[in-house]
């Protein structure tokens, strides 16, 4: 997933440091990449442990 972030990071740094601009199509591509990385991280998050007790009532351990 992080390999897809390299071009987006390079474009962002070029915009900030060098004053370069992105075309609307390039901006749309960056948004798609960021969305796909976010979706991939959200889907692959660890599931909560089964049978693990929650906090005690009243906030006591």
Backbone torsions as a table, in degrees:
resi	resn	phi	psi	omega
1	UNK	NA	-38.5	-176.2
2	UNK	-71.3	-20.9	177.0
3	UNK	-62.9	-30.6	178.2
4	UNK	-73.9	-18.2	-178.0
5	UNK	-80.6	-17.9	-176.5
6	UNK	-60.2	-49.5	178.8
7	UNK	-64.1	-36.3	179.3
8	UNK	-66.3	-42.0	178.4
9	UNK	-64.3	-42.0	178.4
10	UNK	-63.1	-41.9	178.8
11	UNK	-65.2	-40.4	179.2
12	UNK	-65.0	-43.4	178.4
13	UNK	-66.3	-37.5	176.3
14	UNK	-64.0	-38.1	178.3
15	UNK	-66.8	-44.1	-177.0
16	UNK	-73.6	-49.4	-172.3
17	UNK	-85.2	-34.7	-172.9
18	UNK	-109.9	-4.8	179.8
19	UNK	73.3	20.4	178.9
20	UNK	-74.3	157.1	-179.2
21	UNK	-121.5	154.8	176.2
22	UNK	-105.7	145.0	173.6
23	UNK	-74.8	163.1	177.7
24	UNK	-57.3	-35.9	179.1
25	UNK	-67.8	-40.4	177.3
26	UNK	-65.8	-39.0	177.7
27	UNK	-64.0	-41.0	177.6
28	UNK	-63.0	-40.0	177.8
29	UNK	-63.4	-40.5	178.0
30	UNK	-63.6	-39.7	178.8
31	UNK	-65.7	-39.9	177.9
32	UNK	-63.2	-43.3	179.6
33	UNK	-63.4	-47.1	179.7
34	UNK	-62.2	-39.7	177.6
35	UNK	-65.2	-40.4	-179.4
36	UNK	-69.4	-37.8	177.1
37	UNK	-65.2	-44.1	178.0
38	UNK	-62.3	-42.9	179.1
39	UNK	-65.3	-39.5	178.5
40	UNK	-64.4	-38.9	177.9
41	UNK	-69.2	-37.4	-179.0
42	UNK	-68.3	-41.2	-179.1
43	UNK	-69.1	-35.8	-175.2
44	UNK	-92.9	15.1	179.2
45	UNK	-70.7	150.2	-179.1
46	UNK	-68.3	144.3	178.2
47	UNK	-78.6	151.2	176.5
48	UNK	-63.1	147.7	-179.0
49	UNK	-66.9	132.3	179.5
50	UNK	-76.7	139.8	176.2
51	UNK	77.6	5.7	-179.9
52	UNK	-83.0	123.9	-177.8
53	UNK	-68.5	145.9	177.2
54	UNK	-83.7	-171.3	179.6
55	UNK	-66.2	151.3	-179.7
56	UNK	-68.4	148.6	177.4
57	UNK	-60.6	143.2	-179.9
58	UNK	80.6	6.3	177.3
59	UNK	77.3	10.2	178.3
60	UNK	-94.1	147.5	-179.3
61	UNK	-87.1	NA	NA
